[in-house]
Structure formats: C-alpha cells, structure tokens
Amino acid sequence: MIAYVTDLLEPNLLVFIGVLAAFAATCLLLSRCSGVLPRDHGRDFAVEGALSEGKPRGAGFLFILVFLASALIFGEITREIIIYLILIAAAMMTGFLDDCARTPWGELKKGLLDLAIAVMTAVTFLNFNSASVHLALFGTDIVLHPIVYGVLAVILVWVSINVTNCSDGVDGLSGTVGIITLMTVYLLGQKIGQSGGHSWMILFFAACILGYLWFNATPSRLLMGDAGSRAMGLFISIAVLKSGCPFFYIPAALVFILDGGLGLVKVSLLRYLKIKILKNTRTPLHDHVRKVWNWSNTQTVFRFAIIQIVISAAVLYLAG
C-alpha cells in the first residue's frame, strides 16, 4: 500500500522496513495476546502429546493477522494478491475455528473446506497467469492445457495444506521447515530473475514465522495450531505457483511431504482400500524418530531442518 502513495522509499528499503515491522509486530502481539487463545487439550496418540496440554493454541491466528497487515501495508497490492490474502485468511479462520472447537472437526469436513480453498486458489491463479510451467532443473518450459494445470494446481494446494498441517507436532518443527521451504522458493525466484510483490510476501511471511518461533522453540510457550499450519501450507503452495515452477514444490517441501504425507497415504489406503503399508513405521515421521529412534525434540527439529537445507541447496544449485 505504501508503495503506491509515496515515492520517498526505495523498494528494497520498503521491504526491509516491512520485514522488521512484521517480526516486531508478531513478537509483540504474541507476547501480549496469547492469553486470549484457546488452550490445547493434549493429543492422546501423539508422542509426548500430554506435554502440550494447557498451552495457548492457535497462535497462527495472530501471526497470520500480522502477515496480512504487513502485505497490505508494505506490499504491492494487485487484485490477484488481494484474492490470495482473502484465501489465506479463510484457511486461517477454518483452522482457528477447529482450534477453538471442544470437539475437533472431522477429517471429511476439513478436507472439503481445504478442497474448496484449493479450487479457488487454482482458478485465481489461472485467471491471472498462464498455464506455462518452467522446469527449473532442466531449464526449459512446457505449456499445459489450462484444465490439466488447474487439476494439478488443486492437488498441489490441497496436499500442501494437509502435509504442513500433519507436520505440526513438535515444538519449532513446522515453522523451521516452513521457513526453509519458503526461502528455497524465494531464492529460486531470484535465480531465475523474478521479483515483485509475491517475492516480498515470502519475506513478510518468513518474518512472521520467525516471530512465532521466538515463543515456540523447545520448550514452547504456545502452539501454532491449525490456524497457522493450514494458512502456511496454503501460502507455500501459492509461492510455488507464482514462481512458475510448480513441480519445484516436491524438492522444496520434501520434508513436509515425507513427514506429513506418508501418514495421509497410510491412513487413506487402510481406510478406503483396506491396504496396510508401513506397518512398523509410526506416522507422522516425527513421532517415529522420537518414539522408535529416541530422538529428542531438538534433534528432530535440527535433523529434519538439515535434511531440507541439503536438499534445497542441491536443487537450487542445479536449477536454472
């Protein structure tokens, strides 16, 4: 918004101020307003789930509000970006209402809401962008039929929302890996010559997550909840789509895919096809490494982060 009403600030300086403001506002809001958040009831089937009982939950509601304000104040506002911000707010609100509910929402209800958001995201993207796909690792472009692209985009968005949500189970894990994934997409955009409003939004979102991690590092004082994880998953998918390299999501978010996605596949195959896989593996994987391999929470966060950093560095080196 400021970019349209003043010529006094250079774009880079504006982004710098916006990042600092987003981080400071997130820290301030979380420190002052965490008392109004719902309390976690613990999770019966999660490793050390009882340790979360009583902590403020749904902190994503607060840091997503800061992100939305930062994007509106310091970002380049277009009709496309406004629609994305509305969809991110919708994902945050559906998650927050689930966080506040005494009885957690059913998987079908949440899945259908995620699907609706995914469809609207894909339609919005195709309305403002082409169906061209840049294959970053091969340095070439292909053009898909808009319907094919739309279907793939819906799958990408829905998967991103849910694997990010399923990975949110260890203090600092989802936020840390989320920042690595987002910065991987940001650096890819810089490497292939992209810039502009959507790149700024990545930096604002990362700053808000860092403010949240200030309070969520082990041992955490508050929890992200579905309000944060679902909105973060949606934003990651939007950032990847806007990069023009949607298939880049696979390496850039591989830890999310493996940690949260394997559980989705395992449960879906068992429930709908009566097929059992990974019988000796707990899912999400962050529960397996803590329960079976005896990793501490800190080891889990650091090692998962290291794995994603190595993968991201390798694919960024190869991308062109």
C-alpha positions, -999 to 999 in steps of 0.1 A, spaced: 0 0 0 28 24 9 44 17 -24 15 34 -42 13 65 -20 49 76 -17 80 79 -38 103 86 -9 112 50 -2 132 27 -24 115 -8 -29 143 -26 -11 142 -2 18 104 -6 20 108 -44 21 135 -40 48 111 -19 69 82 -43 63 102 -74 74 114 -57 106 78 -45 113 63 -79 106 88 -96 130 84 -70 157 46 -69 155 44 -107 156 66 -108 188 46 -80 204 12 -95 196 21 -130 207 35 -118 240 5 -95 248 -24 -115 234 -16 -152 238 -39 -153 268 -69 -149 246 -61 -180 226 -78 -214 232 -59 -240 253 -45 -272 239 -62 -304 253 -32 -327 246 -32 -354 220 -37 -390 231 -19 -406 202 10 -382 197 43 -388 213 46 -365 243 12 -351 234 3 -346 270 32 -320 274 12 -296 252 -19 -297 273 -28 -263 287 -6 -243 264 -22 -215 243 -31 -229 209 -39 -212 176 -11 -187 176 -13 -188 138 -44 -167 141 -22 -138 155 8 -141 133 -13 -146 101 -31 -114 110 3 -96 112 13 -111 78 -20 -99 62 -15 -64 76 22 -64 65 13 -75 30 -14 -48 27 8 -20 42 42 -27 27 34 -49 -3 25 -43 -39 -13 -48 -39 -30 -62 -70 -64 -79 -74 -47 -113 -76 -27 -107 -44 -58 -94 -26 -77 -127 -35 -48 -148 -22 -48 -128 10 -85 -134 14 -80 -172 8 -51 -172 33 -74 -155 59 -101 -181 51 -76 -210 57 -65 -194 89 -101 -189 101 -112 -225 93 -81 -237 112 -87 -214 142 -124 -224 145 -112 -260 147 -86 -250 173 -114 -234 193 -138 -263 190 -143 -285 220 -146 -315 197 -122 -314 168 -137 -312 133 -139 -344 113 -114 -351 86 -141 -350 59 -153 -315 69 -117 -302 70 -108 -320 37 -138 -305 19 -130 -270 32 -94 -274 21 -106 -286 -13 -128 -255 -17 -99 -232 -9 -77 -252 -33 -101 -249 -62 -105 -211 -56 -67 -207 -55 -62 -226 -87 -90 -207 -105 -75 -174 -93 -40 -183 -105 -52 -194 -139 -72 -162 -143 -41 -140 -138 -13 -163 -151 -6 -186 -180 -5 -224 -178 32 -224 -186 55 -245 -164 91 -238 -160 111 -270 -153 138 -254 -132 161 -284 -131 161 -287 -169 160 -251 -178 130 -255 -201 94 -245 -204 63 -265 -212 27 -253 -217 -1 -274 -202 -38 -273 -211 -54 -250 -186 -77 -278 -173 -47 -301 -167 -28 -273 -150 -59 -265 -129 -63 -300 -117 -26 -303 -108 -28 -269 -90 -57 -281 -69 -38 -312 -59 -7 -292 -51 -26 -267 -29 -46 -294 -11 -16 -315 -5 5 -286 7 -22 -275 33 -25 -310 47 11 -322 48 21 -289 65 -7 -294 90 3 -330 97 39 -320 103 30 -296 131 36 -318 161 70 -309 176 80 -276 191 96 -255 163 95 -281 136 67 -269 112 78 -233 115 115 -240 109 110 -263 79 84 -238 66 109 -210 66 135 -232 48 109 -242 22 98 -206 16 133 -192 14 141 -220 -11 113 -208 -33 124 -172 -28 160 -179 -38 147 -199 -68 128 -168 -79 158 -146 -75 179 -171 -95 155 -172 -125 151 -134 -124 117 -130 -107 109 -101 -84 79 -81 -73 50 -83 -48 48 -120 -44 85 -122 -36 80 -95 -9 52 -116 6 75 -145 11 99 -124 32 70 -109 52 56 -144 59 91 -157 69 95 -128 93 62 -136 110 71 -172 114 104 -162 130 85 -140 154 63 -171 162 94 -193 167 107 -169 193 79 -184 215 77 -218 200 113 -231 203 116 -260 227 102 -258 253 74 -239 236 52 -213 253 24 -215 227 14 -236 197 7 -227 160 -25 -248 157 -44 -254 125 -49 -217 122 -12 -213 114 -3 -246 98 -31 -246 72 -25 -210 63 12 -217 60 7 -247 38 -16 -226 15 9 -198 13 37 -222 4 16 -236 -25 8 -200 -37 45 -191 -36 54 -221 -56 27 -215 -82 38 -179 -85 74 -189 -91 62 -206 -123 78 -239 -112 50 -258 -95 69 -292 -97 97 -275 -77 73 -280 -47 85 -316 -44 121 -310 -35 115 -277 -18 90 -292 6 102 -328 6 105 -330 44 69 -318 47 58 -344 21 75 -373 38 67 -363 74 31 -354 69 23 -370 36 32 -406 44 6 -406 72 -21 -393 49 -13 -421 23 -11 -448 50 -44 -438 66 -62 -434 32 -51 -467 19 -61 -485 51 -95 -467 54 -107 -468 18 -88 -498 2 -80 -519 33 -43 -519 22 -18 -518 50 16 -502 44 44 -491 67 32 -514 94 63 -509 115 65 -471 109 47 -445 131 33 -416 112 39 -387 111 76 -395 109 85 -370 136 66 -394 160 86 -424 147 120 -408 151 112 -397 187 94 -429 198 114 -456 179 148 -439 173 147 -419 206 155 -386 190 148 -356 213 126 -328 201 156 -306 194 174 -334 175 142 -339 154 139 -302 145 176 -298 137 179 -330 117 147 -325 97 159 -289 90 193 -301 80 178 -326 56 157 -300 39 186 -275 37 208 -300 20 180 -309 -5 172 -273 -11 209 -263 -16 213 -292 -41 183 -284 -62 190 -246 -62 225 -253 -75 210 -274 -103 181 -251 -111 183 -227 -140 
